[in-house]
């Protein structure tokens, strides 16, 4: 059985497919994996989720 690696599902960058998931955020009542690069971009912005 093959295990697929989880990838980034940044809701503000739907094109990211990085598999180096660093953390999870809750967005619209769902747990969403975020990679390091996307997290750095999110942390620098004034976003609410």
mmJSON file of the N, C-alpha and C atoms, coordinates in Angstrom:
{"data_MODEL":{"atom_site":{
"group_PDB":["ATOM","ATOM","ATOM","ATOM","ATOM","ATOM","ATOM","ATOM","ATOM","ATOM","ATOM","ATOM","ATOM","ATOM","ATOM","ATOM","ATOM","ATOM","ATOM","ATOM","ATOM","ATOM","ATOM","ATOM","ATOM","ATOM","ATOM","ATOM","ATOM","ATOM","ATOM","ATOM","ATOM","ATOM","ATOM","ATOM","ATOM","ATOM","ATOM","ATOM","ATOM","ATOM","ATOM","ATOM","ATOM","ATOM","ATOM","ATOM","ATOM","ATOM","ATOM","ATOM","ATOM","ATOM","ATOM","ATOM","ATOM","ATOM","ATOM","ATOM","ATOM","ATOM","ATOM","ATOM","ATOM","ATOM","ATOM","ATOM","ATOM","ATOM","ATOM","ATOM","ATOM","ATOM","ATOM","ATOM","ATOM","ATOM","ATOM","ATOM","ATOM","ATOM","ATOM","ATOM","ATOM","ATOM","ATOM","ATOM","ATOM","ATOM","ATOM","ATOM","ATOM","ATOM","ATOM","ATOM","ATOM","ATOM","ATOM","ATOM","ATOM","ATOM","ATOM","ATOM","ATOM","ATOM","ATOM","ATOM","ATOM","ATOM","ATOM","ATOM","ATOM","ATOM","ATOM","ATOM","ATOM","ATOM","ATOM","ATOM","ATOM","ATOM","ATOM","ATOM","ATOM","ATOM","ATOM","ATOM","ATOM","ATOM","ATOM","ATOM","ATOM","ATOM","ATOM","ATOM","ATOM","ATOM","ATOM","ATOM","ATOM","ATOM","ATOM","ATOM","ATOM","ATOM","ATOM"],
"id":[1,2,3,4,5,6,7,8,9,10,11,12,13,14,15,16,17,18,19,20,21,22,23,24,25,26,27,28,29,30,31,32,33,34,35,36,37,38,39,40,41,42,43,44,45,46,47,48,49,50,51,52,53,54,55,56,57,58,59,60,61,62,63,64,65,66,67,68,69,70,71,72,73,74,75,76,77,78,79,80,81,82,83,84,85,86,87,88,89,90,91,92,93,94,95,96,97,98,99,100,101,102,103,104,105,106,107,108,109,110,111,112,113,114,115,116,117,118,119,120,121,122,123,124,125,126,127,128,129,130,131,132,133,134,135,136,137,138,139,140,141,142,143,144,145,146,147],
"type_symbol":["N","C","C","N","C","C","N","C","C","N","C","C","N","C","C","N","C","C","N","C","C","N","C","C","N","C","C","N","C","C","N","C","C","N","C","C","N","C","C","N","C","C","N","C","C","N","C","C","N","C","C","N","C","C","N","C","C","N","C","C","N","C","C","N","C","C","N","C","C","N","C","C","N","C","C","N","C","C","N","C","C","N","C","C","N","C","C","N","C","C","N","C","C","N","C","C","N","C","C","N","C","C","N","C","C","N","C","C","N","C","C","N","C","C","N","C","C","N","C","C","N","C","C","N","C","C","N","C","C","N","C","C","N","C","C","N","C","C","N","C","C","N","C","C","N","C","C"],
"label_atom_id":["N","CA","C","N","CA","C","N","CA","C","N","CA","C","N","CA","C","N","CA","C","N","CA","C","N","CA","C","N","CA","C","N","CA","C","N","CA","C","N","CA","C","N","CA","C","N","CA","C","N","CA","C","N","CA","C","N","CA","C","N","CA","C","N","CA","C","N","CA","C","N","CA","C","N","CA","C","N","CA","C","N","CA","C","N","CA","C","N","CA","C","N","CA","C","N","CA","C","N","CA","C","N","CA","C","N","CA","C","N","CA","C","N","CA","C","N","CA","C","N","CA","C","N","CA","C","N","CA","C","N","CA","C","N","CA","C","N","CA","C","N","CA","C","N","CA","C","N","CA","C","N","CA","C","N","CA","C","N","CA","C","N","CA","C","N","CA","C","N","CA","C"],
"label_alt_id":[null,null,null,null,null,null,null,null,null,null,null,null,null,null,null,null,null,null,null,null,null,null,null,null,null,null,null,null,null,null,null,null,null,null,null,null,null,null,null,null,null,null,null,null,null,null,null,null,null,null,null,null,null,null,null,null,null,null,null,null,null,null,null,null,null,null,null,null,null,null,null,null,null,null,null,null,null,null,null,null,null,null,null,null,null,null,null,null,null,null,null,null,null,null,null,null,null,null,null,null,null,null,null,null,null,null,null,null,null,null,null,null,null,null,null,null,null,null,null,null,null,null,null,null,null,null,null,null,null,null,null,null,null,null,null,null,null,null,null,null,null,null,null,null,null,null,null],
"label_comp_id":["UNK","UNK","UNK","UNK","UNK","UNK","UNK","UNK","UNK","UNK","UNK","UNK","UNK","UNK","UNK","UNK","UNK","UNK","UNK","UNK","UNK","UNK","UNK","UNK","UNK","UNK","UNK","UNK","UNK","UNK","UNK","UNK","UNK","UNK","UNK","UNK","UNK","UNK","UNK","UNK","UNK","UNK","UNK","UNK","UNK","UNK","UNK","UNK","UNK","UNK","UNK","UNK","UNK","UNK","UNK","UNK","UNK","UNK","UNK","UNK","UNK","UNK","UNK","UNK","UNK","UNK","UNK","UNK","UNK","UNK","UNK","UNK","UNK","UNK","UNK","UNK","UNK","UNK","UNK","UNK","UNK","UNK","UNK","UNK","UNK","UNK","UNK","UNK","UNK","UNK","UNK","UNK","UNK","UNK","UNK","UNK","UNK","UNK","UNK","UNK","UNK","UNK","UNK","UNK","UNK","UNK","UNK","UNK","UNK","UNK","UNK","UNK","UNK","UNK","UNK","UNK","UNK","UNK","UNK","UNK","UNK","UNK","UNK","UNK","UNK","UNK","UNK","UNK","UNK","UNK","UNK","UNK","UNK","UNK","UNK","UNK","UNK","UNK","UNK","UNK","UNK","UNK","UNK","UNK","UNK","UNK","UNK"],
"label_asym_id":["A","A","A","A","A","A","A","A","A","A","A","A","A","A","A","A","A","A","A","A","A","A","A","A","A","A","A","A","A","A","A","A","A","A","A","A","A","A","A","A","A","A","A","A","A","A","A","A","A","A","A","A","A","A","A","A","A","A","A","A","A","A","A","A","A","A","A","A","A","A","A","A","A","A","A","A","A","A","A","A","A","A","A","A","A","A","A","A","A","A","A","A","A","A","A","A","A","A","A","A","A","A","A","A","A","A","A","A","A","A","A","A","A","A","A","A","A","A","A","A","A","A","A","A","A","A","A","A","A","A","A","A","A","A","A","A","A","A","A","A","A","A","A","A","A","A","A"],
"label_entity_id":["1","1","1","1","1","1","1","1","1","1","1","1","1","1","1","1","1","1","1","1","1","1","1","1","1","1","1","1","1","1","1","1","1","1","1","1","1","1","1","1","1","1","1","1","1","1","1","1","1","1","1","1","1","1","1","1","1","1","1","1","1","1","1","1","1","1","1","1","1","1","1","1","1","1","1","1","1","1","1","1","1","1","1","1","1","1","1","1","1","1","1","1","1","1","1","1","1","1","1","1","1","1","1","1","1","1","1","1","1","1","1","1","1","1","1","1","1","1","1","1","1","1","1","1","1","1","1","1","1","1","1","1","1","1","1","1","1","1","1","1","1","1","1","1","1","1","1"],
"label_seq_id":[1,1,1,2,2,2,3,3,3,4,4,4,5,5,5,6,6,6,7,7,7,8,8,8,9,9,9,10,10,10,11,11,11,12,12,12,13,13,13,14,14,14,15,15,15,16,16,16,17,17,17,18,18,18,19,19,19,20,20,20,21,21,21,22,22,22,23,23,23,24,24,24,25,25,25,26,26,26,27,27,27,28,28,28,29,29,29,30,30,30,31,31,31,32,32,32,33,33,33,34,34,34,35,35,35,36,36,36,37,37,37,38,38,38,39,39,39,40,40,40,41,41,41,42,42,42,43,43,43,44,44,44,45,45,45,46,46,46,47,47,47,48,48,48,49,49,49],
"pdbx_PDB_ins_code":[null,null,null,null,null,null,null,null,null,null,null,null,null,null,null,null,null,null,null,null,null,null,null,null,null,null,null,null,null,null,null,null,null,null,null,null,null,null,null,null,null,null,null,null,null,null,null,null,null,null,null,null,null,null,null,null,null,null,null,null,null,null,null,null,null,null,null,null,null,null,null,null,null,null,null,null,null,null,null,null,null,null,null,null,null,null,null,null,null,null,null,null,null,null,null,null,null,null,null,null,null,null,null,null,null,null,null,null,null,null,null,null,null,null,null,null,null,null,null,null,null,null,null,null,null,null,null,null,null,null,null,null,null,null,null,null,null,null,null,null,null,null,null,null,null,null,null],
"Cartn_x":[0.847,0.0,0.893,0.632,1.426,0.784,1.609,1.13,1.455,0.454,0.668,1.06,2.064,2.501,1.461,1.233,0.308,0.988,0.22,0.811,0.073,0.715,0.191,-1.153,-2.081,-3.397,-3.731,-2.768,-2.917,-4.139,-5.157,-6.369,-6.144,-5.045,-4.746,-3.782,-3.295,-2.416,-2.766,-3.78,-4.271,-3.337,-2.239,-1.316,-0.144,0.018,1.159,0.975,2.007,1.975,3.137,3.754,4.887,4.461,5.334,5.003,5.685,6.364,7.029,6.078,4.996,3.98,4.612,4.464,5.067,4.037,2.808,1.775,0.403,-0.597,-1.988,-2.693,-3.581,-4.426,-5.878,-6.76,-8.186,-8.7,-9.277,-9.839,-11.202,-12.237,-13.626,-13.963,-13.591,-13.881,-13.21,-12.139,-11.381,-9.91,-9.273,-7.844,-7.106,-6.246,-5.587,-4.066,-3.364,-1.908,-1.26,-0.205,0.507,2.009,2.66,4.114,4.848,6.147,6.95,6.907,7.061,7.08,5.75,4.65,3.337,3.087,3.522,3.316,4.046,5.262,5.997,5.232,4.626,3.845,2.572,1.897,0.673,0.98,2.062,2.415,2.74,3.209,3.558,2.351,1.2,0.01,-0.973,-1.878,-2.935,-4.192,-4.25,-5.368,-6.169,-7.436,-8.283,-8.842,-8.915,-9.511,-10.289],
"Cartn_y":[-1.178,0.0,1.242,2.161,3.377,4.486,5.205,6.325,7.617,8.406,9.673,10.74,11.539,12.62,13.731,14.279,15.406,16.65,17.522,18.732,19.968,21.092,22.38,22.661,23.165,23.539,24.97,25.835,27.246,27.817,28.287,28.791,30.088,30.792,32.028,31.803,30.562,30.201,28.771,28.618,27.301,26.505,27.105,26.426,25.763,25.999,25.428,23.92,23.176,21.721,21.216,22.101,21.719,20.66,19.706,18.622,18.791,19.918,20.148,20.85,20.173,20.738,21.016,22.27,22.693,22.851,23.169,23.387,23.292,23.348,23.314,24.534,25.11,26.194,25.745,26.378,26.143,27.251,26.869,27.808,27.281,28.083,27.687,26.341,26.219,25.029,23.756,23.883,22.716,22.895,21.795,21.803,21.741,22.743,22.894,22.845,21.955,21.894,23.068,23.626,24.771,24.489,24.762,24.564,25.781,25.651,26.712,27.998,27.906,29.101,29.851,29.11,29.749,30.345,29.657,30.186,31.511,31.609,32.868,33.982,33.679,34.68,35.052,34.063,34.319,35.163,34.821,35.524,36.991,37.312,38.696,39.532,38.89,39.593,39.81,40.737,41.01,40.271,38.954,38.114,37.635,37.382,36.752,35.475,34.439,33.179,32.548],
"Cartn_z":[0.0,0.0,0.0,-0.913,-1.03,-0.208,0.563,1.35,0.611,0.362,-0.319,0.686,0.335,1.211,1.199,2.345,2.441,1.884,1.257,0.713,1.226,1.039,1.483,0.814,1.591,1.057,1.467,1.283,1.608,0.885,1.624,0.971,0.191,0.445,-0.268,-1.424,-1.579,-2.689,-3.091,-3.876,-4.256,-5.141,-5.588,-6.486,-5.767,-4.475,-3.747,-3.571,-3.912,-3.759,-2.91,-2.139,-1.297,-0.286,-0.044,0.891,2.244,2.471,3.761,4.73,5.069,5.957,7.316,7.768,9.022,10.142,9.756,10.766,10.127,10.958,10.503,11.062,10.266,10.731,10.565,11.298,11.089,10.192,9.068,8.115,7.704,7.947,7.655,8.298,9.565,10.384,9.886,9.114,8.661,9.002,9.339,9.62,8.279,8.024,6.735,6.909,6.174,6.264,5.52,6.12,5.547,5.55,4.422,4.334,4.917,5.094,5.704,4.888,3.572,2.728,2.793,2.682,2.752,4.132,5.181,6.529,6.696,6.167,6.251,5.544,4.405,3.672,4.431,4.999,5.762,6.997,7.685,8.92,8.675,7.477,7.15,6.713,6.501,6.029,7.168,6.963,7.937,7.483,7.769,7.342,8.54,8.315,9.325,8.75,9.575,9.113,10.184],
"occupancy":[1.0,1.0,1.0,1.0,1.0,1.0,1.0,1.0,1.0,1.0,1.0,1.0,1.0,1.0,1.0,1.0,1.0,1.0,1.0,1.0,1.0,1.0,1.0,1.0,1.0,1.0,1.0,1.0,1.0,1.0,1.0,1.0,1.0,1.0,1.0,1.0,1.0,1.0,1.0,1.0,1.0,1.0,1.0,1.0,1.0,1.0,1.0,1.0,1.0,1.0,1.0,1.0,1.0,1.0,1.0,1.0,1.0,1.0,1.0,1.0,1.0,1.0,1.0,1.0,1.0,1.0,1.0,1.0,1.0,1.0,1.0,1.0,1.0,1.0,1.0,1.0,1.0,1.0,1.0,1.0,1.0,1.0,1.0,1.0,1.0,1.0,1.0,1.0,1.0,1.0,1.0,1.0,1.0,1.0,1.0,1.0,1.0,1.0,1.0,1.0,1.0,1.0,1.0,1.0,1.0,1.0,1.0,1.0,1.0,1.0,1.0,1.0,1.0,1.0,1.0,1.0,1.0,1.0,1.0,1.0,1.0,1.0,1.0,1.0,1.0,1.0,1.0,1.0,1.0,1.0,1.0,1.0,1.0,1.0,1.0,1.0,1.0,1.0,1.0,1.0,1.0,1.0,1.0,1.0,1.0,1.0,1.0],
"B_iso_or_equiv":[0.0,0.0,0.0,0.0,0.0,0.0,0.0,0.0,0.0,0.0,0.0,0.0,0.0,0.0,0.0,0.0,0.0,0.0,0.0,0.0,0.0,0.0,0.0,0.0,0.0,0.0,0.0,0.0,0.0,0.0,0.0,0.0,0.0,0.0,0.0,0.0,0.0,0.0,0.0,0.0,0.0,0.0,0.0,0.0,0.0,0.0,0.0,0.0,0.0,0.0,0.0,0.0,0.0,0.0,0.0,0.0,0.0,0.0,0.0,0.0,0.0,0.0,0.0,0.0,0.0,0.0,0.0,0.0,0.0,0.0,0.0,0.0,0.0,0.0,0.0,0.0,0.0,0.0,0.0,0.0,0.0,0.0,0.0,0.0,0.0,0.0,0.0,0.0,0.0,0.0,0.0,0.0,0.0,0.0,0.0,0.0,0.0,0.0,0.0,0.0,0.0,0.0,0.0,0.0,0.0,0.0,0.0,0.0,0.0,0.0,0.0,0.0,0.0,0.0,0.0,0.0,0.0,0.0,0.0,0.0,0.0,0.0,0.0,0.0,0.0,0.0,0.0,0.0,0.0,0.0,0.0,0.0,0.0,0.0,0.0,0.0,0.0,0.0,0.0,0.0,0.0,0.0,0.0,0.0,0.0,0.0,0.0],
"pdbx_formal_charge":[null,null,null,null,null,null,null,null,null,null,null,null,null,null,null,null,null,null,null,null,null,null,null,null,null,null,null,null,null,null,null,null,null,null,null,null,null,null,null,null,null,null,null,null,null,null,null,null,null,null,null,null,null,null,null,null,null,null,null,null,null,null,null,null,null,null,null,null,null,null,null,null,null,null,null,null,null,null,null,null,null,null,null,null,null,null,null,null,null,null,null,null,null,null,null,null,null,null,null,null,null,null,null,null,null,null,null,null,null,null,null,null,null,null,null,null,null,null,null,null,null,null,null,null,null,null,null,null,null,null,null,null,null,null,null,null,null,null,null,null,null,null,null,null,null,null,null],
"auth_seq_id":[1,1,1,2,2,2,3,3,3,4,4,4,5,5,5,6,6,6,7,7,7,8,8,8,9,9,9,10,10,10,11,11,11,12,12,12,13,13,13,14,14,14,15,15,15,16,16,16,17,17,17,18,18,18,19,19,19,20,20,20,21,21,21,22,22,22,23,23,23,24,24,24,25,25,25,26,26,26,27,27,27,28,28,28,29,29,29,30,30,30,31,31,31,32,32,32,33,33,33,34,34,34,35,35,35,36,36,36,37,37,37,38,38,38,39,39,39,40,40,40,41,41,41,42,42,42,43,43,43,44,44,44,45,45,45,46,46,46,47,47,47,48,48,48,49,49,49],
"auth_comp_id":["UNK","UNK","UNK","UNK","UNK","UNK","UNK","UNK","UNK","UNK","UNK","UNK","UNK","UNK","UNK","UNK","UNK","UNK","UNK","UNK","UNK","UNK","UNK","UNK","UNK","UNK","UNK","UNK","UNK","UNK","UNK","UNK","UNK","UNK","UNK","UNK","UNK","UNK","UNK","UNK","UNK","UNK","UNK","UNK","UNK","UNK","UNK","UNK","UNK","UNK","UNK","UNK","UNK","UNK","UNK","UNK","UNK","UNK","UNK","UNK","UNK","UNK","UNK","UNK","UNK","UNK","UNK","UNK","UNK","UNK","UNK","UNK","UNK","UNK","UNK","UNK","UNK","UNK","UNK","UNK","UNK","UNK","UNK","UNK","UNK","UNK","UNK","UNK","UNK","UNK","UNK","UNK","UNK","UNK","UNK","UNK","UNK","UNK","UNK","UNK","UNK","UNK","UNK","UNK","UNK","UNK","UNK","UNK","UNK","UNK","UNK","UNK","UNK","UNK","UNK","UNK","UNK","UNK","UNK","UNK","UNK","UNK","UNK","UNK","UNK","UNK","UNK","UNK","UNK","UNK","UNK","UNK","UNK","UNK","UNK","UNK","UNK","UNK","UNK","UNK","UNK","UNK","UNK","UNK","UNK","UNK","UNK"],
"auth_asym_id":["A","A","A","A","A","A","A","A","A","A","A","A","A","A","A","A","A","A","A","A","A","A","A","A","A","A","A","A","A","A","A","A","A","A","A","A","A","A","A","A","A","A","A","A","A","A","A","A","A","A","A","A","A","A","A","A","A","A","A","A","A","A","A","A","A","A","A","A","A","A","A","A","A","A","A","A","A","A","A","A","A","A","A","A","A","A","A","A","A","A","A","A","A","A","A","A","A","A","A","A","A","A","A","A","A","A","A","A","A","A","A","A","A","A","A","A","A","A","A","A","A","A","A","A","A","A","A","A","A","A","A","A","A","A","A","A","A","A","A","A","A","A","A","A","A","A","A"],
"auth_atom_id":["N","CA","C","N","CA","C","N","CA","C","N","CA","C","N","CA","C","N","CA","C","N","CA","C","N","CA","C","N","CA","C","N","CA","C","N","CA","C","N","CA","C","N","CA","C","N","CA","C","N","CA","C","N","CA","C","N","CA","C","N","CA","C","N","CA","C","N","CA","C","N","CA","C","N","CA","C","N","CA","C","N","CA","C","N","CA","C","N","CA","C","N","CA","C","N","CA","C","N","CA","C","N","CA","C","N","CA","C","N","CA","C","N","CA","C","N","CA","C","N","CA","C","N","CA","C","N","CA","C","N","CA","C","N","CA","C","N","CA","C","N","CA","C","N","CA","C","N","CA","C","N","CA","C","N","CA","C","N","CA","C","N","CA","C","N","CA","C","N","CA","C"],
"pdbx_PDB_model_num":[1,1,1,1,1,1,1,1,1,1,1,1,1,1,1,1,1,1,1,1,1,1,1,1,1,1,1,1,1,1,1,1,1,1,1,1,1,1,1,1,1,1,1,1,1,1,1,1,1,1,1,1,1,1,1,1,1,1,1,1,1,1,1,1,1,1,1,1,1,1,1,1,1,1,1,1,1,1,1,1,1,1,1,1,1,1,1,1,1,1,1,1,1,1,1,1,1,1,1,1,1,1,1,1,1,1,1,1,1,1,1,1,1,1,1,1,1,1,1,1,1,1,1,1,1,1,1,1,1,1,1,1,1,1,1,1,1,1,1,1,1,1,1,1,1,1,1]
}}}
